[in-house]
Amino acid sequence: MTDDATARLLDRFLRGLRVLDPVAVWAHGSLAGGDYREGRSDLDLIAVLEGDPFRLPTARAVLGLHRRLRAAEPLARRLHCSYLTPATAADAERAHLTWAHDGPMRRPVTPVTRCELHTFGRVLHGTPPAGLLPPVPPSELRAFVVRDQKEFWRPAVDKARLWRQDVWVDLGTITYARATATLRDGRLITKREALDLLPGLGAPQDVVDDITGRRYGEPGPTDPAWRDRRADRTRSYLGPAIDSLVAAHGTATRA
């Protein structure tokens, strides 16, 4: 179910895109998967345009739209969108113009995102994902998940300063649980399912409760002493957990 502020933002976004005659607009992530929490979840979108998003007129129109939304809609800071074309959509390695974290960047549409789009993607406009995106082979999905844990998350665990921030504790822990489900069972799970899975994977219960309260409850300010202790407990858990996961499934990178 979409809340009122989210529905208003999506409507303004889709109306703003009309000038670019989009082929398709899709939602993935929490909004598509049924675990969306207004004001706490990101709005993860993909737009397919006929014109090259990196050409100056198109890029100006895209960035101008996001800046206008940011000025008018509080939730717009959570709206992330990558811009593809029919000719570039199939290339999983290609970096696309993306608006995320309050600014423009280049990044690919990962195998996880592509699988989400095929499995439960929500069509907001135009052609469904299956009409433009090739399916993701299971070996490609597994290889990406292993690489992401090994090459991004494991080095991040060693950077102590990061883990005093809520976003790193939340995303790092949940991503590990989701990676485990994908590698072990071949399935994609929501953040809610990841939180339910974590205690059985040996995660510290107080850290799981902290993340759950922040996402689904009414959290207050985080005590600085708990912030430090939480960082230590999260890092002490995730380092060995990721090492074990990569050791068990590392052959996926060569599948």
N, C-alpha and C positions, 0 to 999 in steps of 0.2 A: 504494500500500500504506500502511495506517495503522499507526503504531508503537503499542506497548502503552500508554504513558502518554497518548497522544492518544486512543486508543480508550476508555480508562477515563474520561477527561474528557468525551468526547462522550456516553458512556453516562450519566454522572451528570447532565450538562446535560439530556439528553432526559428522564430520569426526573424531574428537578426541574420540567420544564415541564408535566408531565402534569396538574398541578392547574389549569392554564390551558387545557386541552383544545385544543392547537394544531391548526390545519387543515393546516399544512405546516411543515417545517423543511428548508432547503436549504443546501448548502455551495457556495461559489464560490471564486475565487482559486486559490492553490497546491494546497489540499487537493482541490479538484475537478479541477484541470487536470493533475494527475500530477507536479507539481514540488515537493511538500511535503517540508520538512525539519524533523523534530521538534526543537523548541527554538530554531529559527531562523526558521521561517515563522509568519505569523499564521494563526489559524483564523477564516476569514471566513464568517459564517453569516447567514442570513435566516430569521426565524420569522414565520409568519402566524397571528395569534390571532383568535378570534371577538370577544373583548372589546377595547375601545379601550385601547391600551397607556398612554395618557396619563391615563386615569381612575385615581384614587388607589389603589384596591385592587389593580388590575392592575399599576400602576407599582411599588407596594411589593413585590409578589410577584416581579416581574422583577428589580428591583434587589437584593432580598434573596437571590435565587438566585445572582446574579453575585458578591455579596460572600461568600457561603458557599463558592462554588467557589474564589474567590481565596484564601481562608484555608486551604483544604484541598488544592488542586492547584497546583503550581508553574507549570504550563503555562497556567493560567486567565488570567494577565495578557495572554496573546496571543489570547484568545478575544474576538472582536468580533461583535456581533450586532445587526441592525436588526429592529425589530418592526413589522410591517404588519398590516392587516386585509384581508379580501376586498374591502371597499368602498373601501379607500385604495390597494391594491396597484398599480393601473393609473396612478396620478398620479405621473409622473416628477419633478415639481417639488416635491412635498410632502416636508416634513421629518418624519422618523419618529423615535420614541424609539430610541436606539441606545446600547449599551454598547460603548465602545472606549477604548483607551489608559487602562484602569483606572478608568473613570468614565462617568457618563451624559452624553449630549449629544443634540442634535437634528441629523439630517442626512438628505438625500435618498438614495435608491438610484439611483445614476447610470446613464446609458445603457450605460457599459462593464460595470458589474455586471449589468445586465439582459441584455445580450448574452451574458456569460459563463454566466448561468443557463440561457439558451435553448440555448447551444452545447454546454456540457459540465457544466452544473450537476449536482450530486450530491444525490439525494433521500435525506434521512436519516429523513424521516417524512412520510406523508400525500400530498397532491396534488402532482403534478409542476409545475414552473414554467409550462409551457405552458397549464395549466388555470386560472391566475390572473393571469398577466402577459401583456399584449399584446406582440407582437414589436416590436423597435426598428427603425424605418426607417433605412437606411444614411445618409441625409442627417442624421438626428438624431445618430447616433453620430459622424459626422465633425465636425459642428458642435461637439459637446461636447469632443471631443479637441482641436480647435484652440483653443477657449476656455480649456481647462485649461492648455495650454502657454502661451498668451498672457497670461492673466490671473492665473494662480497661479504657475507655474514660472518664467516670465521675470522677474517682479518679485523672486522669491525669490533668483535668481542674483545680484542686486545686493546682497544682505544677506550680507556676507562672513562674519560670525560663525557663520552656520548651517552653512557648508560645512566646518567643522572637525569636525563630527559625522558618524559613520559613516552614520547613517540618511539624512541628506540626500544624501550622495554616492551611496549605494546606490540609493535610491528615485528621486532626480532623474535619474540617468543611465539607469537601467532604464526609467523611465516615458517618457523621450524616445525610446528605441529602440522601445518598444511603440507609442507614438503614430505613429512613422514607419511601422511595419509596417501599422498600421490605415489610415492615410491613403494610403499608397502601394499597398497590396495588398488592403485591405478585410478584413484578418484580425486575429484576436486571437492573441497569442503569449505563451508562458510567460516567466518570468524567465530560465530557462536559454537559451531561444532568443534573448531580448533580448541577453544577454551574448555569445552567439555572433555576433550581428548587429553589435554596436557597433564592432569594429575596422574593418569595411567601411564604417562611417559616419564614420570618421576620429577615433574616440575614442582618447585616450591609452592605449596598451597597458598601461602600468604601473598606471593607474587601473582598467582592466578586470580585470587580474590581481588587484588588491587586493580588489575586490568579489567576484570568483569565489572567492578563497581564504577570504574571510570566510563566504560562503554554503555552500561545498561542501568546504572543506578544514579544517585545524586551525589557525586563526589565533592568533597571540600578541598581546601588547600592541602598540599602534600607537606607533611612535616619534614624539615631538612634532614633530621637524623634518619628517618625512614627512607628518604630518597637515597642517602648514601648506602644504607644497609641493603635496600632493594637492588641497587646497582651491583653490589658485590654478589648478592645471591643469584641474580639473573646471569651475570657473567660466569660465575662458578658452575652454574647448571648448563648454560648453552655451549660453552667451550667443549667440554667432553661429549655432550650430546651430539653436536654437529660433527665432531671427529668420528664418532661411532657410526653416524648415519652415512657419512661420506665413505668410510671404510667398507661398510656393508654394501653400498650401492655404487661405488666408484666406477665399476665396469660399465655403468650406464653411459658414461661419457664416451665410451668407445664402441657402443652398440650400433 
